[in-house]
Amino acid sequence: MKRKKIHFYIQYIVLLFIVFALPFQRTITPPLILLLSFNWVVEVLTDSLLSGVQLFTKTPLTFDSKWKTIKENRLTFPLFLFVGLFAWLSVSLIYSEDLKWGVNDFVLKLPLLAFPLILFSTDLKHWTVKRIKLLFNIFILGCLITIFYNLYHSYANYVEDPNIANFFYMYASFIHHPSYSSMFYVFGLAVMIYFLLNKQTNIVEKIAYFLFIPIFIGEIVVLSSKTAFITLFLLFIMLIFYIVFQKRIKKINLLYFLIVILIGWGLYAFLPKNFNRFSNQLEKSQHIGSIKQDTRYVIWSNACEVAKENLPWGTGAGDVKAALKLNYAKNLHFDYYLRAYNCHNQYLQFLVALGIIGFLLFVGGQLYALFISCKKKYFLFAIFTLVVSINFLTESMLERQAGVVFFALFNTLLCVFAFVEPLKE
């Protein structure tokens, strides 16, 4: 049906803009998500109108409802699982005292509702391998532009203040916090390696990936996110398993992997010790006393206390900030109180705010992602789940717009792509 195709093309173009803008532009993504939602609502209303005409005139029309499409796509269970988290967050507003903060959190997490509803109810036949690959390549391009933008700003600051620190950590990321930027670049790097190991990648794409991979690794190194280094290490282990168990042990694939490892190790080795936050943290962690004084240890200890006090339902989405601040003050952690630190762990964040049900829905969604990626043999979905899961351990990634949009969008897209037949490996 032409009308359905038009709506899909609009949806696809908007998605291209979203994945492109995600790494470097925060203000444009909300209007784009609104446009995506508006396109879906118009399609639903048109379907309803045609359904009414059909009933009135008793004329048979070939019309597929959104719900029927979701069932045909076999995405009913993940829809309830992914949207269920947002639904429970909405319910938690009932027992939240601070509705202003709760409503802000509700609006912030709307992508958790919008993307599954929109993308799960789209006919899978519209998704071709070329369209899927273009979507990922546009995301990689957005990341690449962001890297050069950050490098330009670092150089401009260095000209004014000749200090090498301008090229590292916070001074090397001018749009997002280094943790978020690193998460984007690690996933972009994983996508490029994944496509290098697959036959469907042409020679032009391979050359481009070989040129981009050192740039991505270099940017991850200078951002010096401790979580990113751990994620990269585990990512390389996963890739070894992928090459072995998917029977991709070929000389060219092993060469690709070896080159990436050498580039990564070489760039890490040249990282100045003063800016190597990962090795510095390892040295500190050798002493138990220093671990207990670590910022995250203090935050997690307080968060666990708040979680225990508010089981099984949690504080509610609106009161999580106030509950944490109160506990900081009670334990005389006044600096943490003034900074109003969140849990710095997304699992703890949901346990504190939404209790056991919210926690189980969140963890259940990730376990489902791992299950379906293994069942459908869609390794890229497993890689994404690994990347976000590790980042969720050290940051409350879904407490900022960049993290919510990144997770909600790619988690939903990869779940959809896992059911697209041509992608079966």
Summary of the structure (lengths in Angstrom):
residues: 425
radius of gyration: 22.8
end to end distance: 30.0
largest distance: 78.7
contacts: 1382
relative contact order: 0.12
helix: 79%
strand: 0%
